[in-house]
């Protein structure tokens, strides 16, 4: 429960908190990932030297997010291609 400063429960705040705790679908999570990932991680990339190491780090971070969306850890030993296939994501 959430209470206001005068001790009463604020229903609007409470419903928003509960709404954010609900589980999002994998497609919703993936659409947020796809739309935000490239923008956030490549902001200011004009000055970067994109070599294979940087590209590998970006791909690793993106796959880490996909693993979390798919509820899989590295200990589960699920291949990256299987995660991409299950989430309908084309490799870049």
C-alpha positions as CSV (number, residue, x, y, z in Angstrom):
1,X,0.0,0.0,0.0
2,X,1.1,3.5,-0.7
3,X,0.1,6.4,1.6
4,X,0.1,10.1,1.1
5,X,1.8,12.5,3.5
6,X,-1.4,12.9,5.4
7,X,-1.7,9.1,6.0
8,X,-4.3,8.2,3.3
9,X,-3.7,5.7,0.6
10,X,-3.2,7.3,-2.8
11,X,-5.0,4.9,-5.2
12,X,-3.6,6.4,-8.4
13,X,0.0,6.0,-7.3
14,X,-0.7,2.5,-6.1
15,X,-2.3,1.4,-9.4
16,X,0.6,2.7,-11.4
17,X,3.1,0.9,-9.2
18,X,1.2,-2.4,-9.6
19,X,0.9,-1.8,-13.3
20,X,4.6,-1.5,-13.7
21,X,5.2,-4.7,-11.8
22,X,3.1,-6.8,-14.2
23,X,4.9,-9.1,-16.5
24,X,5.3,-7.7,-20.0
25,X,5.1,-10.1,-22.9
26,X,8.3,-11.1,-24.7
27,X,7.3,-9.3,-27.8
28,X,6.8,-6.0,-25.8
29,X,10.2,-6.5,-24.1
30,X,11.9,-7.3,-27.4
31,X,10.4,-4.2,-29.2
32,X,11.7,-2.0,-26.4
33,X,15.1,-3.7,-26.8
34,X,15.2,-3.3,-30.5
35,X,14.1,0.3,-30.5
36,X,16.2,1.5,-27.6
37,X,19.3,-0.6,-27.7
38,X,20.8,0.7,-31.0
39,X,20.1,4.3,-30.0
40,X,21.5,4.1,-26.5
41,X,24.6,2.0,-27.2
42,X,25.6,3.7,-30.4
43,X,25.0,7.3,-29.3
44,X,28.0,9.4,-30.3
45,X,29.4,6.5,-32.4
46,X,30.6,8.9,-35.1
47,X,33.8,9.3,-33.1
48,X,34.2,5.6,-32.4
49,X,36.6,3.3,-34.2
50,X,34.4,0.3,-34.8
51,X,36.7,-2.7,-34.8
52,X,35.8,-6.3,-34.3
53,X,36.3,-6.1,-30.5
54,X,33.8,-3.2,-30.1
55,X,31.3,-4.9,-32.4
56,X,31.6,-8.1,-30.4
57,X,31.0,-6.2,-27.2
58,X,27.9,-4.6,-28.6
59,X,26.6,-8.0,-29.9
60,X,27.3,-9.6,-26.5
61,X,25.4,-6.9,-24.6
62,X,22.4,-7.2,-27.0
63,X,22.4,-11.0,-26.6
64,X,22.5,-10.6,-22.8
65,X,19.3,-8.6,-23.0
66,X,17.7,-11.2,-25.2
67,X,18.7,-13.9,-22.7
68,X,16.9,-12.0,-20.0
69,X,13.8,-11.5,-22.2
70,X,13.8,-15.2,-22.9
71,X,14.4,-16.1,-19.1
72,X,17.6,-18.0,-19.9
73,X,21.0,-17.7,-18.2
74,X,24.4,-18.7,-19.5
75,X,24.3,-21.7,-17.1
76,X,21.3,-23.1,-19.0
77,X,23.7,-23.6,-22.0
78,X,21.2,-22.5,-24.6
79,X,22.8,-21.5,-27.9
80,X,22.5,-17.9,-29.2
81,X,21.0,-19.1,-32.4
82,X,18.2,-20.9,-30.5
83,X,17.4,-17.8,-28.5
84,X,17.2,-15.7,-31.7
85,X,15.1,-18.3,-33.4
86,X,12.6,-18.4,-30.4
87,X,12.4,-14.6,-30.3
88,X,12.2,-14.3,-34.1
89,X,15.2,-12.1,-34.3
90,X,17.5,-12.0,-37.3
91,X,21.2,-12.0,-36.6
92,X,23.0,-8.9,-37.7
